[in-house]
Amino acid sequence: MNNSFFRTHKVLALLPLLLMGAGVWYFIRVRAPGAGQEAPAVETARIFAQKPAAQAAAPAAPAVPEPLSSGEAAARLPEAYDPKAGLDIQGSRSFNSQVTSALKLIWMSDRETFLYIRKNLSIVRNETQTGFYLENGRPVAALSSAHAFRSLTWCAGVIAHQAWHASYTANKKKRRSKKYTPPPPGESSELQVEANPARLDYAGMDAILYIEDKAAAFQLEVLRKVGAPASETGPLFRRAPRDFHLSHDGNYAIKP
């Protein structure tokens, strides 16, 4: 009786081990992949956060470039010294670089101002004096090294000053080129005679001071647009009517 009791307890004690062994055998023989069979790549990739081997071997799609911002797009525009842009910069390599950078500064600050300068000037030339004149009908902005290399912002302002003179000269030529055509017989004339002689365009000192004041005002406007410091905008704002040294140097005739 006692022997049967102890034998039964031994069998019950070994039963869990037998069940575990049967489970391991079943997993190895039935559920586990066979010899030489690869485990599914998708499951492995899912566990380790990796792409499957087939996808990893595939070539990556070309990256789509992000759209340029307005500043980057403007920086990639054609160079200002490109002859197609309508400006011919004449001088040393350093002068060419300085003027080009100043024109780019204007372009980045206000495109309409740059187009105005490009329209009214043909040549920006390094000379011993600063001013504006016509050469074979082409408007020339002459810049001395003192004005050109003072700073980029100052160079931009002086170029704008000479562009205003060029615009004024071109408009004056257009006004003078308009010829009066007499009306047909029996019709009244539309010609209006100016009764105020002060309105006429005299090439005297008053006219020169008036023209220079307008050009200096445009120069100051451009300086502010390109972010010039107060040390440059202040003296121009307080400029005396007969003070020409902020935009010119050298000797000039009295005729504007």
Beta strands, then each sheet from edge to edge (+ up, - down):
strand 1: 88-90
strand 2: 123-126
strand 3: 131-135
strand 4: 138-143
sheet 1: 1+ 2+ 4+ 3-
end
